Amino acid sequence: MKHILFVCLGNICRSPSAEAVFKALIEKDGMENVLSCDSAGTAAYHVGERADYRMRMSGLKRGYNLTSISRAFNPERDFDQFDFIIGMDRQNVRDLKSMARNETDRKKIHLMTDFSVSRKYDSVPDPYYGGDSGFELVLDILEDACAGLLRKLQ
């Protein structure tokens, strides 16, 4: 079993969306016994909250149900529990690397768009302060990158 953790800043937009998109792909391919995923934030701004309403509505339009509850990344637990820790942007990756305890931890950290098939974007932009189109763009990028991640893991 491989365990994947998606990480953004507050764990209410990008990382819970990545979790929902990847879970849908896992279920579609019948790989629930082989792959699992979760999400977290590098900051504890929204711990205990559901995903942003706008993100949930954008996800529902595409058939994704964002059900996760925000939590902060826990270096002591998460580096041990997860095989892949995937940051949504370069700052998330830098923050994760600063929390790494050793080289083994650092090797688990990846940038979400490194798995992208289209290679159109170099990060997943934070849609929080923008309009609806930003949430749709996040899902576009995540659908592409999650498909690439699944191919890598198969």
C-alpha positions in Angstrom: 0.0 0.0 0.0 1.3 3.4 -1.0 0.2 6.5 1.0 0.1 9.9 -0.6 -0.3 13.2 1.2 -1.3 16.4 -0.7 -0.2 19.6 1.0 -1.0 23.3 0.4 -1.0 26.3 2.7 -4.3 26.2 4.6 -5.7 22.8 3.4 -9.0 24.3 2.3 -8.7 24.7 -1.5 -5.9 23.0 -3.4 -4.8 20.0 -1.3 -8.4 18.8 -0.4 -9.2 19.1 -4.1 -6.1 17.0 -5.0 -7.3 14.5 -2.4 -10.8 14.3 -4.0 -9.5 14.1 -7.6 -7.0 11.4 -6.7 -9.5 9.4 -4.7 -11.9 9.5 -7.6 -9.1 8.1 -9.9 -8.2 5.4 -7.4 -11.8 4.3 -7.1 -12.3 4.4 -10.9 -9.3 2.1 -11.4 -10.3 -0.1 -8.4 -7.0 0.6 -6.6 -8.4 1.3 -3.1 -6.4 -1.6 -1.7 -3.1 -0.3 -3.3 -3.3 3.5 -2.9 -4.6 5.9 -0.3 -4.4 9.6 0.1 -5.0 12.4 2.5 -4.4 16.2 2.7 -2.9 18.7 5.1 -1.8 22.3 5.3 1.6 23.8 6.1 -0.2 26.4 8.3 -2.9 25.7 10.9 -5.1 28.6 9.8 -8.2 26.5 9.1 -7.8 23.4 11.3 -11.1 21.6 11.7 -12.8 23.5 8.8 -14.3 22.0 5.7 -12.9 22.9 2.3 -13.7 26.4 1.0 -17.3 26.5 -0.2 -16.3 27.8 -3.6 -13.9 24.9 -4.1 -16.5 22.4 -3.0 -19.0 23.8 -5.5 -16.4 23.7 -8.3 -15.6 20.2 -7.4 -19.2 19.1 -7.3 -19.7 20.4 -10.8 -17.1 17.9 -11.9 -18.3 15.0 -9.7 -15.8 15.4 -6.9 -16.9 15.5 -3.3 -14.5 17.4 -1.1 -15.2 15.9 2.3 -11.9 16.2 4.1 -11.5 18.4 7.2 -8.5 20.7 7.3 -5.5 19.7 9.4 -2.0 20.9 9.8 1.0 18.9 8.5 2.6 17.0 11.4 6.2 16.3 10.6 6.6 13.6 13.3 3.6 11.6 12.0 3.3 12.5 8.4 6.9 11.8 7.3 6.6 8.3 8.8 3.1 7.5 7.5 3.3 8.8 3.9 5.4 7.6 1.0 4.8 10.7 -1.2 4.3 14.2 0.2 3.2 16.5 -2.6 3.2 20.2 -2.3 0.9 22.3 -4.5 3.5 25.1 -5.1 7.2 25.8 -4.6 6.6 27.6 -1.3 4.8 24.5 0.0 7.7 22.4 -1.1 10.2 24.7 0.6 8.1 24.7 3.8 7.9 20.9 3.8 11.6 20.6 3.2 12.3 22.9 6.2 10.3 20.5 8.4 12.1 17.4 7.1 14.0 15.6 9.8 16.5 13.9 7.4 17.3 13.1 3.8 14.8 10.2 3.8 12.0 12.7 4.6 13.3 15.1 1.9 13.1 12.4 -0.8 9.4 12.0 -0.2 8.6 15.6 -1.0 7.5 16.4 -4.6 5.8 19.3 -6.5 2.3 18.4 -7.7 3.0 19.7 -11.2 6.0 17.5 -11.6 3.5 14.8 -12.3 1.6 16.8 -14.9 1.2 15.3 -18.3 0.6 18.6 -20.2 3.4 20.5 -18.4 1.4 23.8 -18.9 1.8 25.0 -15.4 4.7 24.9 -12.9 2.5 25.0 -9.8 -1.1 24.9 -8.6 -2.0 28.5 -7.9 -3.9 29.4 -4.8 -7.4 30.4 -5.8 -8.5 31.7 -2.4 -8.4 35.5 -3.1 -9.5 35.2 -6.8 -12.7 34.5 -8.6 -14.5 31.3 -9.7 -12.2 30.8 -12.7 -9.3 30.2 -10.3 -11.0 27.3 -8.7 -11.7 25.8 -12.1 -8.1 26.2 -13.1 -7.0 24.4 -9.9 -9.2 21.5 -10.9 -7.9 21.5 -14.5 -4.3 21.3 -13.3 -5.1 18.7 -10.6 -6.9 16.4 -13.0 -3.9 16.4 -15.3 -1.3 16.1 -12.5 -3.2 13.4 -10.6 -3.6 11.3 -13.7 0.2 11.6 -14.2 0.8 10.6 -10.6 -1.5 7.6 -10.9 0.4 6.5 -14.0 3.7 6.8 -12.2 2.4 4.7 -9.3 0.9 1.9 -11.4 
